[in-house]
Structures are given as C-alpha cells and as structure tokens.
Amino acid sequence: MSWRLRIRHTTGYRYDTEVASSYNEARLAPQTELSQLTIESSVMTSPGATQQRYWDYWGTQVTAFDVHEPHAELEVTATSLVDTSDPREPEPVTWSELDAARDLHAELLVPSARTVPDAELVELAAQARSRQSPYEVVLALSETVRDRVAYQPGSTGVRTSALQAWELGQGVCQDIAHVTLAMLRAAGVPARYVSGYLHPQPDAVLGEVVVGESHAWVEAWLGGWWPFDPTNDLPVGLRHVTVARGRDYGDVPPLKGVYAGGGSQSLGVRVEVTRLA
C-alpha cells in the first residue's frame, strides 16, 4: 500500500529593522529512497534569490540561497509531492553482528552535542542490552523514554539536550528522539536522527488539507537501517515523509542562516499536508 502526500511548508522571518543581506540553507526537500519517492520538490523565496543545491555529508539535499537586497521580511515556501509506503520490517541481527559493524557506524555510536547520556541513561541502556535482542532494545528503550518524557509542546526549544529533557520530564518529538538516540548509542546500537513530516490522521480523507507537523524520529541499524517513531510508538510508514538525517537536530535544521544588519527577528512556521491518493 502507498500514499501520495503533498506538503507545503512555509517559514517567515520578520526583522525589527531592514536587513542588508542574508545567507541561508534550507533542508526541506524530501528524500527519494526504497520506501519513498519524491515526485517533485521546490523551494521558493521572497525576496527571490538564486539557488544552489547539493547533498551534505549525511546525504540530505540542501538548497542554499543568498538574498543581496535590503529586506525586512523573508519568506521561504517548500512544496513537495511524495509517495510513501508501508512500514519496513526490521532485519534480524545479533549483538555479535552488531558489534562487528562498530567501525562502519562509529560516528553514530558516540554521543553528539545534544545526545550526551549521564550515568543513569547508560545504566538503563546496559540493563536493556543484557536481557534483550537489538530489535527488542529499540522498542524497550523507546518505551522507557515515553514513560519518562511526556509530550508537551512548548516545553523545550531547539537547543534543549537529551539530558535536559530527561530531567525535565517533558519535551517534543525532537527531545524524545534525542533521549532515545542517547540510550541506543549507549547500548551499542548505531542510531541516527531523522527529520521530516507526519500526517496527523491515520484515516486521512483524500483531498483534505490539514495542519501537519514537522516531526522527528530515529533510525536504528539492525543489519540495515530501520526507522521507528518513539514519540508515537510505531514504525515509520505511510504517514511519514523523510527529509533529513544526521547525528541530532544540529545536523538537520529545516532553515538556518546569517544576516547582515537589522535587529532581532520573529519567526512563523506553517505546515500543510494533503493526502492525494
């Protein structure tokens, strides 16, 4: 089974005073891979700007653009049409096989800036590994995180670390993914951060435009990369659209940049998702 989804992601910046120029990177183009096909994807900016596209170190498509005219507002709109498929089955793998692949995935076994564990998280990871298979550890540690970190929009920010969310006991999908990654890596399971979109309705009505979500989940290497959504306790499938991968959020921000002149800025974001088939 497959779904066809149209995603419209609009980000607007408003500056206190006029900006002389800005230099930007957008990670907003969904990926094409075995379980997902991007039919079309575009990024439009206002003011207009010449664009360059490239793939970063982690395999994410980046749209780079510079605005060289004075502007008090910047709007970036990404529109994509994507086919998604049913959830993938995890591949069977033993701890011996996983340990033999440590060198291959070394960068995704060590803590990143936002996924440094403390002694408690390391101990919980070790306990899970001692009595369960790698696949079972992914599920068990995801459940541990959900039990401890309640989903609470607005309780954290993009700079919140895994430990801060764990201690607070609240967070959003980004934080739940970060804590899960910290524990999986401590257990010896290579794991990476994934950002994208989630259609909020499992029984989505065809043609209905709904307010969607920028979303985050994890991929664990179990003989092959297996995506799992710890926030919603389900494998990644029809409702998910993959955009970017990395060690943590710091590798995959949807939009980042610098600007010359101007003062402080305000930000507005809107995501609309439509199931077409």
N, C-alpha and C positions, 0 to 999 in steps of 0.2 A: 504494500500500500504506500502511496505517496500523497503529499500535499503540495499545492503551489501557493506560495505566500508572496504578497507584495509588502515591502517595508518602506516607510517614509520616516526618516529620522532628521529632525530639524533642530539645529543648535543656534542660538542667537546670543551675541555679546553686545552689550551697550556700555560705552565708556563715559566717564564723567566729563572729559574734555576730548577734543578731537585727537586721534592717533595719526602720526605722520606715516607710519608703515607697519606692517605686521608680517611675520614669517611663521607658517603653520604646517602641521602634519595631521592628516586625518586617517584613522584606521576604521573605515566604515564600509568597506567592500566585502561582502560575504565570500567565503572560500568555495572553490569547486573541488570536490573530492569524491571518494567512493560512495558516500551516503548523502551527498548534497551536490546539486547542480545549480550554479548561478547563471541564469539565462541572460540577465542584463544588470548593470550596476553603473550608476553615475553619481558624481558629486558636483553640485552647483554652488557657487558662492556669490554673495552680493556684499560689497562690490565684486565685479568679475576679476578673475586672475588666471594667468597661465598656469597649467597644472603639469606636474610630472609624476609618473607612477613607478614604483619599484617595490621589491619584496625585501622585507627586513630579515635579520638573522634568523628569526623564528618562523619565517615563512608566511608572514602577514603582508597583504598588499597595502602599501602606504600611498596616499595621494598628498603630494607636497605642493603648496602654493604660497606665493608671496603677494601681498597687496601693497603697491607702491603709490598709493594716492591717499590723501587725508580722508579719514572716515571716523565717524562717531559710533557706528554700528557695524557689526559683521554678522552675516547670516550664512550658515552652511547647511545645505539640504542634500542628504544622500537618499537616493531612491533605488531599490533593488527588487528583482523578481527572481525567486528562488524555489526550486523543487527540493523537498525534504523527504526522507524515507523512514521506515520503521526502525525502532531501536536495534542496535547491533548486539549480538551475543558476545560475551567475553570469551577469550581464548583460555583454555586450561593451561596453567603454568604452576610449577612447584617453586618453593623457596630456593632450591638449588639452582634451578634455571634462572630465576630472577637474580640471584647473587652473581651468577656467571656473566650477567649482562651489565654489571655495575659500571664498567669503564665506558660502555656505549652510551649510558644515560647519566654520566657523572654530574652534569650541570643541573639535572632535575632530581638529584638525590640530596643535595646540600641546601641548607636554608638560604632563602633570598631575603632581601631587605624587609619585606612585610610578613615573612613566614618563619621567623626565628622561634623555636619552641623553648619552653622552660623545662625544668626537671619533671614537673607534673605531666606535661604533654608527652615527654619522652618515655616516661614510665607507663603511661596508658598505652602508648604505641607498642612498647615491648611486651606488655601483657597480652595485647591482642595478637601479636605475631606468634607468641609462644604456643597458642592453642588453636589457631585457625589458618586456613589456606590464604594465599594472597587475595583471591576474589572475596572471600569472607571478611578479610580485614578491611577492604574498601567499604563494604556495607556496614560493618560493625563500627568503624571509626566515624563514618558519616553519621550514623545514628547517635553516637556519643556527642558529636558536635551539635546536632539538632537538639538534643536533650539539654545541653548547657547554654547554647547561644540562641535566644529567641529571636525570631524575625521581627524587627521593629524598624520600619522606615524612619529615617531622620535621626536615628540614634548614634550614627557614626558618620565619618567622612571618608574621602578617597585616600587620605593619608593614615587612616587607622590601621594598626598592625594586627596580626593574628592574636598576639598576647593581650593587647588592649581589648579586643572584642571578647576574648575568652574571660578575662577578668570582669568586664562589664556585664557579661551575660546577655548581651543584645547585639544586634547588628543587622546587616542586609546580606543579600546573596554574595557580594564581594567578600564580606567578612567570613561568612560560613565556608566559602571556598578556600580562603586563606588559612583558616584554622585546620580544615581538612587536609590541605596540602602539607602543612607543618607536621601533622601527625603521620600522614602516609610516608613522607620522606624519612621521618624518624624511624618508621617501621621497616624501611628498606624497600619501599615501593616507589619507583620513579613516577613522578606525577607533575602535571603542568596545569597552568591556569588557562581557562578558555573564556572569552567574552563573546557575546552575541545578542540574540533576541529570543524572547519567548512569547508565543501567542498564549494569552492567559486562559483561553477557553478550550478544554478538550473536545467539546462538541460544537466547534466554531461553525457559525452559519455562513454559507458561501456568499461572498459579496459584501458582507457587513464589515465596515471599518470600525475597529476597536482601538482603544488606547492600549498599546503594547508596553513592553518593558525591555530596557537594556538589562541583560542578565549575565550571570557568571556561573560557571560550573567547573568541574575538574575532569582531567583525563588521566587514567592510571595505566601504566604499561604492564599488561598481563600477557606477555608474549606478543602483543600488539596493543595499540592504543585503544582503550575502552573508555568512552565518555559516560560520566554519571553526574546527575544533578543532585547534590546533597541537600540543597535547600528544599526541594520538592520530593525527595526520596524516590527518584525514578531514573531509569536510563534515558539518555538523550535520544530524541527521536523526532517525530513528525512536527512537534510544536517548536522545536529549537532550530535556530539559524546560527551557524558558527561564523564568526568574523575574524577573530584574532586569538593567537596563542602566545604564551610566554611563561616566565617564572612566577610572576604575580602581576597585579594590576599595573605596576610601574612600567611593564613592557607593552601594555596594550591600551593606553588611554584612547578613547574614540577621537578626541581632538586635543591637540596641545600646540603651543606656540609662544612666541615672544613678540612684543610690540615696542615701538619707539614713540615716546611722547605719551600724552594722555595721563589720566589718573586711574582711580580704581575702576573695576568693571563689575557688571552684573551679568548673570548667565541664566538663560532659559532653554529648556530641552523638552521636546515633544516627540514621541514615537507612536506612529500609527501602523497597525498591522491588519492586513486583509487576507482572508483565505479565499482564493480564487478557484481552486479545484481540490 
